């Protein structure tokens, strides 16, 4: 499960001084969220998790929901960033009869570089990650987020895509000949790199000057290499969360 960052700052000055861009204090939203997503893996059910919610900056450090890291050199409307991503794509196969004989898949640990470009026409999130855990695969993402105001409520529609390399696809969705023989139901399967398009909407509802509720929904279509896997029973997946956060200014 991966969550695309959506909300973006609303400062009107396109070239503020660096001490304004990198304040030495906590700025942004920090709180708790409840996240829910159905699993695309056969025999696995929806997962609901309570996790911290953060969309914050402190100097060069940032956290954008599931992506966190350090801003380095200035680049365009943002910075070149060293980043990591929180990822829950892993799953366990024990106690799931249909997955008997398959190995557990560990969560990825994606580390890499990226940039967040807050332009006059919207925000662009561009990231390139390498999984330093088990898959040794590459993850790329490109997402555009706009902003629509309706009174005090802000809407952040987004559109984008993720790319997963063959190593990543095969670790999570492939079936080795040994697993196929041990399972007896699934044929061996090896996929290629694939692109997963997505759309999402985040709604920001202020309860007071310092408390904010965020509602988020995302729909992601799987590329052919994921859809064609014998252990996958969905053509797309959804993700939802609701969070309550305190706004630091």
Secondary structure, 3 states (H helix, E strand, C coil): CCCCCCCCCCCCCCCCCHHHHCCCCCEEEEEEEEEEECCCECCCCCEEEEEEEEEEEECCEEEECCEEEEEEEEECCEEEEEEEECCCCCECCCCCHHHCCCCCECCCCEEEEEEEEEECCEEEEEEEEEECCCCCCEEEEEEEECCEEECCEEEEEEEEEEEECHHHHHHHHCECHHHHHHHCCCCCECCCCEEEEEEEEEEEEECCCCEEEEEEEEEEECCHHHHCCCCECCCEEEEEEEEEEEEEC
